[in-house]
């Protein structure tokens, strides 16, 4: 599984929200299989539009989602 997806799923799982609530917050159809596909390994990496929406939703940087680095000074 892609490391970016692992970080996203970590945020989702620790948010206390359901997948449906997350999808609604991302303005993605609640019938979407997006999160299920990530969980089952059917998606190799998330689309940029989802990374941007997720970073805003969870109040993290896109750098964190993509690299796991919290701040540039951690490099």
C-alpha positions as CSV (number, residue, x, y, z in Angstrom):
1,X,0.0,0.0,0.0
2,X,1.2,3.5,-0.9
3,X,2.7,5.4,2.1
4,X,0.5,8.4,1.3
5,X,-2.6,6.3,1.5
6,X,-1.4,4.8,4.8
7,X,-1.1,8.4,6.3
8,X,-4.5,9.3,4.9
9,X,-6.1,6.2,6.4
10,X,-4.4,6.9,9.7
11,X,-6.0,10.4,9.8
12,X,-9.4,9.0,8.8
13,X,-9.3,6.1,11.3
14,X,-8.3,8.5,14.1
15,X,-10.8,11.2,13.3
16,X,-13.7,9.6,15.0
17,X,-15.7,10.2,11.8
18,X,-17.3,7.6,9.5
19,X,-16.1,7.2,5.9
20,X,-19.4,8.7,4.8
21,X,-18.8,11.8,6.9
22,X,-15.3,12.1,5.6
23,X,-16.6,11.9,2.0
24,X,-19.3,14.5,2.7
25,X,-16.6,16.8,4.2
26,X,-14.5,16.3,1.0
27,X,-17.5,17.1,-1.1
28,X,-17.3,13.6,-2.7
29,X,-20.4,11.5,-3.3
30,X,-21.3,9.4,-0.4
31,X,-21.7,6.5,-2.8
32,X,-18.1,6.8,-3.7
33,X,-15.8,3.8,-3.2
34,X,-12.8,6.1,-2.8
35,X,-11.9,5.2,0.8
36,X,-12.9,1.6,0.4
37,X,-10.6,1.3,-2.6
38,X,-7.8,2.7,-0.5
39,X,-8.5,0.3,2.3
40,X,-8.6,-2.7,0.0
41,X,-5.5,-1.6,-2.0
42,X,-7.4,-1.1,-5.2
43,X,-5.9,2.4,-5.7
44,X,-2.1,2.8,-6.0
45,X,-2.1,6.5,-5.0
46,X,-4.6,9.2,-4.4
47,X,-5.4,11.9,-7.0
48,X,-4.0,15.4,-6.4
49,X,-7.5,16.8,-6.0
50,X,-8.1,14.4,-3.1
51,X,-4.8,15.2,-1.5
52,X,-5.6,18.9,-1.6
53,X,-9.1,18.3,-0.1
54,X,-7.8,16.0,2.6
55,X,-5.1,18.4,3.6
56,X,-7.7,21.1,4.1
57,X,-10.1,18.8,5.8
58,X,-7.6,17.5,8.3
59,X,-5.7,20.7,8.7
60,X,-2.4,19.2,7.6
61,X,0.0,20.2,4.9
62,X,0.2,18.4,1.6
63,X,3.8,17.8,2.4
64,X,2.8,15.8,5.4
65,X,0.4,13.7,3.4
66,X,2.9,13.1,0.6
67,X,6.1,12.7,2.7
68,X,5.2,12.3,6.3
69,X,7.2,15.4,7.2
70,X,5.4,17.7,9.5
71,X,7.5,20.8,9.0
72,X,10.3,21.7,6.5
73,X,12.7,22.0,9.4
74,X,12.3,18.2,9.9
75,X,14.1,17.5,6.7
